[in-house]
Amino acid sequence: MSSVTKQFGSFVVIGIIVTFVHYGMLIGLVELDLMDEVPATLTGYLFGGVLSYRLNRRYAFHSSRPHAEATWRFAAVAGVGFVGTGVTMHVLHDVLGFHYLLVQLVCTSLVMVWSFTANRIWTFGASQRD
């Protein structure tokens, strides 16, 4: 099995765990009427992002890049996903009226492809060990 396949497999398993955190917060905040959908999904994204960094650094990418360098790179990659999630949720849910969970599935799919690629190549890439 190739290094990329192993990494992606680990990334997906970690993504499932992180998605439970993100979606749990999103659904809880919306259904308890504590937040509207866009701020709720972005709150879940932030909490999931912290967990994602810790797990992906260690288990998916096996990075030895110093935290001082890896964290800002990870934050930049996550920031692109954060903005994309917010814009996509606003347009598809608030403007076009699609159900927020359907839109979140679209966002999750797009962010997964973006974040795996960017984190593999740029965030953790130079210091990987196989």
C-alpha positions in Angstrom: 0.0 0.0 0.0 1.4 3.4 -0.9 2.3 6.1 1.5 -0.4 8.4 0.1 -3.1 5.6 0.4 -2.1 5.0 4.1 -2.1 8.7 4.8 -5.5 9.2 3.2 -7.0 6.3 5.1 -5.8 7.7 8.4 -7.0 11.2 7.3 -10.5 9.8 6.6 -10.7 8.0 9.9 -9.6 11.2 11.7 -12.0 13.1 9.6 -14.9 11.0 10.7 -14.0 11.7 14.4 -13.6 15.4 13.7 -16.9 15.5 11.7 -18.8 14.1 14.7 -17.5 17.0 16.8 -18.3 19.5 14.1 -21.7 18.2 13.2 -22.6 17.6 16.9 -21.9 21.2 17.7 -23.7 22.5 14.5 -26.8 20.4 15.1 -26.9 21.1 18.8 -26.5 24.9 18.4 -29.1 25.1 15.6 -31.7 22.7 17.0 -31.5 24.2 20.5 -32.0 27.6 18.8 -28.7 29.0 20.3 -27.2 30.1 16.9 -28.2 30.4 13.3 -26.7 27.9 10.8 -23.7 29.9 9.5 -22.2 30.8 12.9 -23.0 27.4 14.3 -21.2 25.6 11.5 -18.2 27.9 11.9 -18.1 27.3 15.7 -18.1 23.5 15.0 -15.4 24.0 12.4 -13.1 25.7 14.9 -13.6 23.1 17.6 -13.1 20.3 15.0 -10.0 22.1 13.7 -8.1 22.0 16.9 -8.8 18.2 17.2 -7.9 17.7 13.6 -4.5 19.4 13.9 -3.5 17.2 16.9 -4.7 13.9 15.3 -3.5 14.6 11.7 -0.1 15.8 12.8 0.5 12.6 14.7 -1.4 9.8 13.0 -2.0 10.8 9.3 1.1 12.8 8.4 3.6 11.7 11.1 5.1 15.1 11.0 8.2 16.2 12.9 7.9 19.8 11.6 8.1 22.1 14.6 4.7 23.1 16.0 5.7 26.8 15.6 5.8 26.3 11.9 3.2 23.6 11.4 0.4 25.3 13.4 0.4 28.5 11.4 0.5 26.5 8.1 -2.4 24.3 9.4 -4.3 27.4 10.4 -3.8 29.0 7.0 -5.1 25.8 5.3 -8.0 25.6 7.8 -8.7 29.3 7.2 -9.3 28.8 3.5 -11.7 25.9 4.5 -13.3 28.1 7.1 -14.0 31.0 4.7 -15.2 28.5 2.0 -17.5 26.8 4.5 -19.0 30.1 5.6 -19.5 31.5 2.1 -20.9 28.2 0.8 -23.3 27.8 3.8 -24.5 31.4 3.4 -25.1 31.1 -0.3 -26.6 27.6 -0.4 -28.6 27.8 2.8 -29.4 31.5 3.5 -29.8 32.7 -0.1 -30.9 29.6 -2.0 -32.7 27.9 0.9 -31.1 24.4 0.9 -31.3 22.5 4.2 -28.3 23.3 6.4 -27.2 19.6 6.8 -27.2 19.0 3.0 -25.1 22.1 2.6 -22.8 21.0 5.3 -22.2 17.7 3.5 -21.2 19.6 0.4 -18.8 21.8 2.5 -17.3 18.8 4.3 -16.6 17.1 0.9 -14.9 20.2 -0.5 -12.9 20.9 2.6 -11.8 17.3 2.8 -10.2 17.3 -0.6 -8.6 20.8 -0.1 -7.3 20.1 3.4 -5.8 16.7 2.6 -3.9 18.0 -0.4 -2.7 21.2 1.2 -1.7 19.7 4.5 0.1 16.8 2.8 2.1 19.0 0.5 2.6 22.2 2.5 1.7 22.0 6.2 3.4 18.7 7.1 5.0 17.7 3.8 8.7 18.6 4.2 9.1 16.7 7.5 7.2 13.5 6.8 8.5 10.2 7.8 7.0 7.0 6.3 
